[in-house]
């Protein structure tokens, strides 16, 4: 069993929204790795970061991704930082991976620099978002089969572009 496609991208790219629409349009199930982590840990991701630290979260995330890739055959949405793990990037090599890209200005607008996003809280969230994009962009592109720039598109248009790109 293997996911029909895996969706990656930075905060604000629309991973969950587009993944849900994509699953609906393809007639398959949807699974969100962040939701799996919350269920396993029994607390919100922001609390995992605060109570246990990013390293513990990343270990939970790596395991959750591996499990979901092995179990799920629909559309799978990964958290924005999942690609930081070399093991995860290796596991993604055998999958159709959709990279939803978002520019810095649009990403900041969409996330609203939300405190629910632990890596975007802090003294200078715009600077943090830029650093996050700079560090992760090459990793997203390394694993991507398809890249869709979401800045000027609504979720339905992004979903159309993904379906066209994966040849469904």
C-alpha positions as CSV (number, residue, x, y, z in Angstrom):
1,X,0.0,0.0,0.0
2,X,1.3,3.5,-0.8
3,X,-0.2,7.0,-0.9
4,X,-1.7,8.2,-4.1
5,X,0.3,11.4,-3.5
6,X,2.1,13.1,-0.7
7,X,1.8,16.9,-0.2
8,X,4.6,19.0,1.2
9,X,5.3,22.7,1.6
10,X,5.9,25.5,4.0
11,X,3.4,27.0,6.5
12,X,0.7,28.8,4.6
13,X,1.0,26.9,1.4
14,X,-2.4,25.3,1.8
15,X,-1.3,21.7,2.4
16,X,-4.2,20.5,4.5
17,X,-6.9,22.4,2.5
18,X,-5.6,21.3,-0.9
19,X,-5.0,17.7,0.3
20,X,-8.6,17.4,1.5
21,X,-9.9,18.7,-1.8
22,X,-7.5,16.5,-3.8
23,X,-8.6,13.4,-1.8
24,X,-12.2,14.3,-2.4
25,X,-11.7,14.8,-6.2
26,X,-9.6,11.6,-6.5
27,X,-12.1,9.6,-4.4
28,X,-9.5,8.5,-1.9
29,X,-8.9,9.0,1.8
30,X,-7.1,12.0,3.4
31,X,-4.6,11.7,6.2
32,X,-2.6,14.5,7.9
33,X,0.6,13.5,9.7
34,X,0.3,16.5,12.1
35,X,-3.0,15.1,13.3
36,X,-1.4,11.7,13.7
37,X,1.3,13.3,15.9
38,X,-1.3,15.2,18.0
39,X,-3.2,11.9,18.5
40,X,-0.1,9.9,19.5
41,X,1.3,12.6,21.8
42,X,-2.0,13.5,23.3
43,X,-1.4,17.2,23.0
44,X,-1.1,20.0,20.4
45,X,2.1,20.4,18.4
46,X,2.7,23.8,20.0
47,X,2.7,22.1,23.4
48,X,5.1,19.4,22.2
49,X,7.5,22.1,21.1
50,X,7.1,24.0,24.4
51,X,7.2,21.0,26.8
52,X,9.5,18.6,25.0
53,X,11.4,20.6,22.4
54,X,11.7,20.6,18.6
55,X,14.0,17.5,18.6
56,X,11.4,15.4,20.3
57,X,8.7,16.7,17.9
58,X,10.9,15.9,14.9
59,X,11.5,12.3,16.1
60,X,7.7,11.9,16.5
61,X,7.2,13.4,13.1
62,X,9.7,11.1,11.4
63,X,8.1,8.0,12.9
64,X,4.6,9.3,12.0
65,X,5.6,9.9,8.4
66,X,7.1,6.5,8.0
67,X,4.0,4.8,9.5
68,X,1.6,6.9,7.3
69,X,3.6,6.2,4.1
70,X,3.4,2.5,4.9
71,X,-0.3,2.4,5.8
72,X,-2.2,5.1,3.8
73,X,-3.2,4.8,0.2
74,X,-4.9,8.1,-0.4
75,X,-3.6,11.7,-0.1
76,X,-1.1,12.3,2.7
77,X,-0.3,15.8,4.0
78,X,3.0,16.3,5.8
79,X,4.0,19.0,8.2
80,X,6.1,21.8,6.8
81,X,9.3,20.6,8.5
82,X,9.0,16.9,7.7
83,X,11.5,17.2,4.8
84,X,14.2,18.2,7.3
85,X,14.6,14.5,8.1
86,X,17.0,12.7,5.8
87,X,15.1,9.4,6.5
88,X,11.9,11.0,5.5
89,X,13.4,12.4,2.3
90,X,14.7,8.9,1.5
91,X,11.3,7.4,2.1
92,X,9.6,9.9,-0.2
93,X,11.8,9.0,-3.2
94,X,9.4,6.2,-4.1
95,X,6.3,8.4,-4.0
96,X,4.5,11.1,-6.0
97,X,5.3,14.2,-4.0
98,X,3.5,17.5,-4.6
99,X,5.3,20.6,-3.4
100,X,2.9,23.5,-2.7
101,X,5.2,26.5,-2.9
102,X,4.3,29.9,-1.4
103,X,6.3,33.1,-1.6
104,X,7.4,34.8,1.6
105,X,4.9,37.7,1.5
106,X,1.9,35.5,0.7
107,X,3.0,32.9,3.3
108,X,3.3,35.5,6.0
109,X,-0.1,36.9,5.0
110,X,-1.7,33.4,5.1
111,X,-0.2,32.3,8.4
112,X,-0.9,35.6,10.1
113,X,2.3,34.7,12.0
114,X,0.1,32.4,14.0
115,X,1.2,31.4,17.5
116,X,-0.3,28.0,16.6
117,X,2.8,27.6,14.4
118,X,5.6,27.2,16.9
119,X,8.5,28.0,14.5
120,X,6.9,31.3,13.5
121,X,6.4,32.7,17.0
122,X,9.2,34.9,18.3
123,X,10.9,38.2,18.1
124,X,10.9,38.6,14.3
125,X,8.5,36.2,12.7
126,X,9.0,37.6,9.1
127,X,12.7,37.0,9.4
128,X,12.0,33.5,10.9
129,X,9.7,32.7,7.9
130,X,12.3,33.8,5.4
131,X,15.0,31.7,7.1
132,X,12.6,28.7,7.1
133,X,11.9,29.1,3.4
134,X,15.6,29.6,2.6
135,X,16.5,26.4,4.5
136,X,13.7,24.2,3.3
137,X,13.2,25.2,-0.4
138,X,16.0,23.0,-1.7
139,X,14.7,20.1,0.4
140,X,11.1,20.5,-0.9
141,X,12.5,20.5,-4.4
142,X,14.7,17.5,-3.8
143,X,11.6,15.3,-2.9
144,X,9.1,16.9,-5.3
145,X,7.6,15.2,-8.3
146,X,5.5,18.3,-9.0
147,X,5.7,21.9,-7.8
148,X,2.8,24.3,-7.8
149,X,3.2,28.0,-6.9
150,X,0.1,28.8,-4.8
151,X,0.5,32.5,-4.4
152,X,-2.2,33.7,-6.8
153,X,-4.4,30.7,-6.8
154,X,-7.3,29.7,-4.7
155,X,-7.5,26.1,-3.3
156,X,-9.6,24.8,-6.2
157,X,-7.1,26.1,-8.7
158,X,-4.2,24.6,-6.9
159,X,-6.1,21.3,-6.8
160,X,-6.7,21.5,-10.5
161,X,-3.0,22.2,-11.1
162,X,-2.0,19.2,-8.9
163,X,-4.4,16.8,-10.7
164,X,-3.1,18.0,-14.1
165,X,0.5,17.6,-12.8
166,X,0.1,14.1,-11.5
167,X,-1.9,13.0,-14.6
168,X,-5.0,11.9,-12.8
